[in-house]
């Protein structure tokens, strides 16, 4: 199931899974580190999940996003 980038006026990047039940977000901290967050709703077919990881730079944040997109993807029906 594909992920698509969500337009936001906020200071973070966000992606939503096609079923609408999971989002990924990356935001920068004032100290230059990044936080990657996964939020999957309780109503999701694969159940509730919340993860948060703080990393040192944008490159590592993008690696976490790529890994989590793959890990928390659902097969298309």
C-alpha positions in Angstrom: 0.0 0.0 0.0 1.6 3.3 -1.0 2.5 6.2 1.2 1.9 9.7 0.0 3.4 13.0 1.2 0.9 15.2 3.0 1.0 19.0 2.4 1.2 20.8 5.7 1.9 24.4 6.7 3.7 23.1 9.8 7.5 22.8 10.2 7.6 19.0 9.6 7.3 16.5 6.7 4.5 14.0 6.9 3.4 10.9 4.9 0.1 9.0 5.1 -0.5 5.4 4.2 -3.1 5.0 1.5 -5.7 3.5 3.9 -5.4 6.6 6.1 -4.7 4.7 9.3 -1.0 5.4 9.6 1.2 8.5 9.3 5.0 9.1 9.5 6.4 12.4 10.5 9.9 14.0 10.5 10.6 17.2 12.4 13.8 19.0 13.3 14.7 19.9 16.9 16.3 23.3 17.7 19.5 21.4 18.4 19.7 20.1 14.9 18.6 16.5 15.6 15.5 15.0 14.0 12.6 13.1 15.4 10.8 10.4 13.3 7.4 9.4 14.5 5.0 6.6 13.4 1.4 6.7 14.5 -0.9 3.9 13.4 -4.5 4.1 14.6 -6.3 1.5 16.7 -8.8 1.0 13.8 -6.0 0.0 11.4 -6.3 -3.6 10.1 -2.8 -4.3 11.5 -3.6 -2.7 14.9 -2.4 0.2 17.0 1.3 1.1 16.9 3.3 4.2 18.0 7.1 4.6 17.6 9.4 7.6 18.0 13.1 7.7 17.3 15.5 10.7 17.7 18.4 10.7 15.3 21.4 13.0 14.7 20.8 14.2 11.1 18.4 14.4 8.3 20.0 11.6 6.3 19.5 9.2 9.1 15.9 10.4 9.6 15.2 9.6 5.9 16.7 6.1 6.4 14.3 5.5 9.3 11.3 6.8 7.3 12.2 4.5 4.4 12.6 1.5 6.7 9.3 2.2 8.5 7.4 2.7 5.3 8.5 -0.8 4.3 8.0 -2.3 7.7 4.5 -0.8 8.3 3.2 -1.1 4.7 0.2 -3.3 3.9 -0.1 -5.5 0.8 -2.6 -4.0 -1.7 -5.8 -5.9 -2.1 
